[in-house]
Amino acid sequence: MLNTIDTTCTMTWDDFTLAVDDALLIETGDGLADELMPDVLTAFETGMTPWGCVIALTEGRDRCRFGDDYHAAA
């Protein structure tokens, strides 16, 4: 009988960036852009999953999609 399941998974930086790139392609149709790499590195260092990283990146992108004129009017 299985009492415990080892759910911890260690990924290398290369594996993590490939997984994030694949997930971004699935979610947005865009690959991993160079300007997102600092955010991806932070996610990797804090132990986020690749999908958690993609969710954070896409939520951040949704907030920034309006120009400054929109925020000034709001």
Secondary structure as UniProt FT lines:
FT   HELIX           13..28
FT   HELIX           34..36
FT   HELIX           37..46
FT   HELIX           50..63
FT   HELIX           68..73
//
